[in-house]
């Protein structure tokens, strides 16, 4: 039978070990349906900037701005192959921005005049616009919008505010990073892009896309 002193010493040793042990790293919690945030709402942990643009976190949003009309990109450190990505954004216009996926594809956030291409257009370097959104009424230029991307094998689909705006089979890139672009140029020197939420859902080959939720109208 242990004496009260011995038992007390054992308890103190256990408490010391508990307090001194390094805190376990918290993994992102998957939301309903297997969606996992890739932006924690507090800082840019897991992301890395490239170029001249400034990216910072303000009021729970990633905010990107050019510097002296020079742009840049913010990329995840991790790469994915087959997945869905959904995000909420707004912009200070005139703007030229977008969400990269598989590093080489971009869900554009812009108003391009020649050829006409609006937000929700799918861009690929070297190929220009591989699908185009021509309906200006889909986007709320004064408020928040939702974008969704499906990339599974060669099949790519993009939605803007619950409306499918592009679908194509393309073999340019099968794996890469998620990113946010701030395009350079004097015409966009005062732009800002705000990303309030961005999350990913890994897919297996052949998995169908998730039906995008219709955006909720915010109270005026």
C-alpha distance (Angstrom), angle and dihedral (degrees) to the residues before:
residue distance angle dihedral
X1 . . .
X2 3.84 . .
X3 3.76 119.8 .
X4 3.83 118.4 -122.2
X5 3.83 88.9 -110.2
X6 3.83 92.6 54.1
X7 3.78 92.0 47.7
X8 3.79 90.1 49.5
X9 3.81 92.2 51.5
X10 3.81 91.2 50.5
X11 3.82 90.8 50.5
X12 3.82 91.3 50.0
X13 3.82 90.9 50.4
X14 3.80 91.8 51.5
X15 3.80 91.6 49.0
X16 3.81 91.4 49.0
X17 3.78 92.1 51.9
X18 3.81 91.0 48.4
X19 3.79 93.9 50.1
X20 3.79 94.5 45.1
X21 3.80 96.4 46.1
X22 3.83 114.0 104.2
X23 3.79 114.3 -103.5
X24 3.77 113.5 -103.8
X25 3.80 114.1 -109.0
X26 3.78 110.3 -110.9
X27 3.79 114.6 -128.3
X28 3.82 119.5 -146.2
X29 3.78 110.4 -88.2
X30 3.78 114.6 -121.8
X31 3.77 113.0 -124.6
X32 3.79 126.4 -140.4
X33 3.80 111.5 -54.7
X34 3.80 95.1 23.4
X35 3.81 97.3 -70.6
X36 3.81 114.5 148.7
X37 3.84 125.5 -167.6
X38 3.81 115.1 -119.7
X39 3.82 92.1 -172.8
X40 3.80 116.0 58.4
X41 3.81 95.8 -156.5
X42 3.83 92.5 -122.1
X43 3.81 110.7 66.1
X44 3.81 143.3 -12.0
X45 3.78 96.5 -92.0
X46 3.82 107.6 153.2
X47 3.81 93.2 22.6
X48 3.81 132.1 95.2
X49 3.81 128.4 -162.0
X50 3.79 124.9 -137.0
X51 3.81 126.4 -171.1
X52 3.79 132.6 12.0
X53 3.82 102.8 -54.0
X54 3.79 120.5 105.7
X55 3.80 119.7 -123.7
X56 3.80 120.9 -172.8
X57 3.78 140.7 150.3
X58 3.80 118.9 -105.3
X59 3.81 125.8 170.7
X60 3.80 91.4 -14.5
X61 3.83 94.3 -50.4
X62 3.78 134.0 108.3
X63 3.81 104.7 -123.2
X64 3.80 121.0 -164.1
X65 3.81 124.7 -168.4
X66 3.82 133.5 170.6
X67 3.81 122.3 -117.5
X68 3.81 116.3 -136.4
X69 3.83 87.9 -18.4
X70 3.82 90.5 -55.8
X71 3.78 118.8 128.5
X72 3.77 138.1 -153.7
X73 3.78 145.5 173.3
X74 3.79 137.9 -112.6
X75 3.81 114.3 -148.0
X76 3.77 135.0 -174.1
X77 3.78 114.5 -114.7
X78 3.80 89.1 -134.8
X79 3.82 127.2 72.3
X80 3.81 130.6 -145.0
X81 3.80 134.9 -168.1
X82 3.83 112.4 -168.0
X83 3.80 116.0 22.2
X84 3.76 151.6 113.3
X85 3.80 121.7 -113.7
X86 3.78 126.0 -166.9
X87 3.79 127.8 -177.9
X88 3.79 144.1 167.6
X89 3.80 119.8 -130.3
X90 3.76 147.1 164.3
X91 3.81 132.1 -177.1
X92 3.77 142.3 -153.3
X93 3.81 103.5 -126.0
X94 2.98 144.2 -94.7
X95 3.79 85.4 49.3
X96 3.78 141.0 160.6
X97 3.76 111.8 -169.3
X98 3.77 141.6 119.0
X99 3.78 148.9 170.5
X100 3.79 115.0 -92.7
X101 3.80 120.7 -147.4
X102 3.79 129.4 -176.8
X103 3.82 80.7 9.9
X104 3.84 92.2 -95.1
X105 3.80 102.1 61.5
X106 3.77 127.4 68.3
X107 3.80 135.4 -164.3
X108 3.79 96.0 -144.5
X109 3.79 124.9 -135.0
X110 3.78 103.1 -167.0
X111 3.79 149.6 90.2
X112 3.81 107.6 -117.8
X113 3.79 118.9 -176.1
X114 3.81 106.6 -165.3
X115 2.94 106.5 64.8
X116 3.79 95.4 11.5
X117 3.81 109.8 -115.0
X118 3.80 127.5 158.1
X119 3.79 136.2 -170.8
X120 3.79 110.5 -55.1
X121 3.81 91.8 42.6
X122 3.81 114.1 135.4
X123 3.81 114.1 -127.6
X124 3.80 129.9 -168.5
X125 3.83 123.1 -178.3
X126 3.78 111.0 -112.0
X127 3.81 91.7 18.3
X128 3.82 99.8 55.6
X129 3.82 112.5 -155.8
X130 3.81 111.3 5.3
X131 3.82 93.2 177.2
X132 3.82 125.6 14.6
X133 3.77 135.6 -152.9
X134 3.81 109.9 -148.0
X135 3.82 98.7 172.5
X136 3.80 110.1 98.5
X137 3.81 93.3 -176.9
X138 3.82 93.7 71.3
X139 3.80 95.3 70.4
X140 3.81 125.7 69.7
X141 3.79 100.9 -140.6
X142 3.82 91.8 -172.0
X143 3.79 98.6 46.8
X144 3.78 148.7 22.7
X145 3.79 123.9 -43.8
X146 3.80 134.8 -172.3
X147 3.78 124.7 -132.7
X148 3.78 127.2 -171.0
X149 3.81 130.5 -171.5
X150 3.81 130.4 -165.8
X151 3.81 116.8 -164.6
X152 3.80 115.6 172.0
X153 3.78 118.2 153.1
X154 3.81 107.1 -45.7
X155 3.80 93.6 -25.5
X156 3.81 117.0 104.0
X157 3.82 128.1 -179.3
X158 3.81 129.2 175.2
X159 3.82 130.2 -166.8
X160 3.79 131.2 -168.4
X161 3.80 118.1 -160.3
X162 3.79 91.0 -18.0
X163 3.82 94.9 -49.6
X164 3.80 120.8 114.1
X165 3.82 106.0 -123.8
X166 3.81 102.6 168.8
X167 3.80 142.6 16.8
X168 3.80 128.7 173.8
X169 3.81 145.4 145.9
X170 3.81 110.2 -122.6
X171 3.81 132.0 163.8
X172 3.82 100.2 -163.6
X173 3.80 96.6 111.9
X174 3.81 133.3 2.1
X175 3.81 101.1 -175.8
X176 3.78 138.3 23.8
X177 3.78 150.2 108.0
X178 3.79 133.8 -50.8
X179 3.79 113.4 -121.7
X180 3.79 147.8 170.5
X181 3.80 121.0 -134.0
X182 3.78 132.7 -149.5
X183 3.81 105.8 -170.8
X184 3.79 118.4 -144.6
X185 3.80 126.7 -130.5
X186 3.79 138.8 103.1
X187 3.80 91.7 -98.1
X188 3.82 90.4 62.8
X189 3.82 100.5 36.5
X190 3.83 92.8 117.6
X191 3.80 97.8 42.1
X192 3.78 126.3 120.5
X193 3.77 129.3 -169.2
X194 3.80 120.6 -155.7
X195 3.81 122.7 -163.8
X196 3.80 110.5 -170.6
X197 3.79 99.5 175.2
X198 3.79 134.7 8.0
X199 3.79 125.7 174.4
X200 3.78 138.9 165.0
X201 3.80 137.1 -144.7
X202 3.84 116.1 -162.4
X203 3.81 115.8 -136.8
X204 3.76 137.5 -156.9
X205 3.82 118.8 -133.5
X206 3.79 108.6 -78.3
X207 3.81 96.3 19.4
X208 3.82 109.3 142.3
X209 3.81 122.1 -124.0
X210 3.79 123.1 -93.6
X211 3.78 113.8 -110.1
X212 3.82 105.1 -111.1
X213 3.78 116.6 -118.9
X214 3.78 116.1 -118.4
X215 3.81 110.6 -109.8
X216 3.78 117.5 -102.4
X217 3.78 115.7 -123.2
X218 3.78 110.2 -120.8
X219 3.79 119.0 -134.7
X220 3.80 112.7 -100.3
